[in-house]
Amino acid sequence: MRHRVIEGVALLSTVLIIAAGTTPAGAASACKGLEKAKCEAKSECIWIDQYTRKDGKKVSAYCKSAGKKKASSTK
């Protein structure tokens, strides 16, 4: 019985360590997987249309994060 408790604690510890290693920067984008209309409705997302790479591979259309805007500097 004691052996099972130790295994359970070890498993829980492993899960918590993995979860703690997941940072907001590594988290999935709020834009990922959205359909075109929903993507375009969010200001933080941009829709990328389907395109063909130089090597001939077709890339399906997708929604991605627009990224952070850099502060403009005045001179």
KEKE-3310 file (N, C-alpha, C; in steps of 0.2 Angstrom, whole numbers, plus 5000, padded with zeros to 4 digits):
npx = (5004:5010:5019:5011:5006:5018:5021:5010:5012:5024:5020:5011:5020:5028:5019:5015:5028:5030:5019:5022:5033:5027:5026:5018:5023:5026:5014:4999:4994:4981:4975:4978:4971:4959:4945:4944:4934:4933:4946:4949:4941:4947:4958:4971:4975:4981:4976:4983:4984:4982:4997:5011:5027:5044:5050:5039:5030:5013:5006:4993:4980:4980:4978:4986:4996:4997:5008:5018:5017:5030:5036:5035:5049:5054:5063)
npy = (4994:5006:5008:5011:5023:5031:5030:5037:5050:5053:5053:5063:5074:5074:5078:5091:5097:5097:5105:5117:5121:5126:5141:5157:5162:5151:5146:5141:5151:5164:5165:5154:5141:5148:5151:5160:5172:5174:5176:5188:5196:5199:5210:5207:5197:5190:5185:5173:5170:5155:5149:5145:5138:5141:5129:5122:5117:5117:5129:5129:5141:5151:5157:5169:5176:5194:5199:5209:5227:5238:5252:5268:5278:5295:5307)
npz = (5000:5004:4994:4983:4987:4986:4973:4967:4973:4966:4953:4953:4957:4945:4935:4940:4939:4926:4922:4928:4921:4909:4902:4900:4888:4881:4879:4869:4856:4856:4844:4837:4827:4824:4813:4798:4798:4812:4816:4809:4815:4827:4834:4838:4830:4814:4798:4787:4771:4760:4753:4742:4744:4740:4737:4732:4741:4747:4758:4770:4773:4788:4805:4814:4828:4829:4834:4845:4845:4842:4851:4844:4840:4844:4835)
capx = (5000:5014:5022:5007:5006:5024:5020:5005:5015:5029:5017:5008:5025:5030:5014:5016:5034:5028:5014:5025:5037:5024:5025:5013:5026:5026:5007:4997:4992:4974:4973:4979:4965:4953:4942:4945:4930:4934:4953:4949:4937:4952:4964:4978:4977:4981:4975:4988:4981:4986:5003:5016:5034:5049:5051:5033:5025:5008:5005:4986:4979:4980:4977:4992:4996:5000:5014:5018:5019:5035:5034:5038:5053:5054:5070)
capy = (5000:5012:5008:5014:5030:5034:5030:5042:5056:5054:5054:5070:5078:5075:5082:5098:5100:5099:5111:5123:5123:5129:5148:5160:5163:5145:5144:5142:5158:5164:5165:5148:5137:5151:5152:5167:5177:5175:5178:5194:5200:5200:5215:5204:5191:5191:5179:5172:5166:5150:5151:5140:5140:5141:5122:5119:5114:5122:5130:5130:5147:5150:5163:5169:5182:5199:5201:5215:5233:5242:5259:5272:5283:5302:5310)
capz = (5000:5005:4988:4978:4988:4984:4965:4966:4974:4961:4947:4954:4956:4938:4932:4942:4937:4918:4921:4930:4915:4904:4903:4895:4881:4877:4878:4863:4854:4856:4837:4833:4825:4822:4807:4795:4801:4819:4816:4806:4820:4833:4833:4840:4826:4807:4794:4782:4765:4758:4748:4740:4746:4734:4736:4729:4746:4748:4765:4771:4776:4795:4809:4819:4832:4825:4838:4849:4842:4845:4852:4839:4844:4840:4835)
cpx = (5004:5017:5018:5006:5012:5024:5016:5008:5020:5026:5014:5014:5028:5025:5014:5022:5033:5024:5017:5030:5034:5023:5020:5016:5026:5019:5004:4994:4984:4971:4974:4972:4959:4951:4944:4941:4932:4941:4953:4946:4942:4957:4971:4980:4977:4980:4980:4984:4985:4991:5007:5023:5038:5050:5045:5028:5020:5007:4997:4986:4978:4979:4983:4992:4999:5006:5013:5020:5025:5033:5038:5043:5053:5061:5070)
cpy = (5006:5013:5012:5021:5034:5035:5036:5049:5058:5056:5062:5075:5079:5079:5089:5101:5102:5105:5117:5126:5126:5136:5151:5161:5157:5142:5145:5149:5158:5164:5159:5144:5141:5151:5159:5172:5179:5178:5186:5199:5202:5204:5212:5198:5194:5185:5179:5168:5160:5152:5145:5142:5139:5133:5118:5117:5120:5122:5132:5137:5146:5157:5163:5176:5187:5201:5208:5221:5236:5249:5263:5277:5290:5304:5318)
cpz = (5000:4998:4983:4980:4986:4976:4964:4967:4969:4955:4947:4954:4949:4934:4934:4940:4929:4918:4923:4925:4909:4905:4898:4888:4877:4876:4871:4862:4854:4849:4834:4833:4824:4815:4804:4798:4808:4820:4814:4811:4826:4831:4834:4835:4818:4803:4788:4777:4763:4753:4747:4741:4739:4732:4733:4734:4747:4756:4766:4774:4784:4798:4813:4823:4828:4829:4842:4845:4845:4845:4847:4843:4840:4841:4835)
residu = (MET:ARG:HIS:ARG:VAL:ILE:GLU:GLY:VAL:ALA:LEU:LEU:SER:THR:VAL:LEU:ILE:ILE:ALA:ALA:GLY:THR:THR:PRO:ALA:GLY:ALA:ALA:SER:ALA:CYS:LYS:GLY:LEU:GLU:LYS:ALA:LYS:CYS:GLU:ALA:LYS:SER:GLU:CYS:ILE:TRP:ILE:ASP:GLN:TYR:THR:ARG:LYS:ASP:GLY:LYS:LYS:VAL:SER:ALA:TYR:CYS:LYS:SER:ALA:GLY:LYS:LYS:LYS:ALA:SER:SER:THR:LYS)
# end
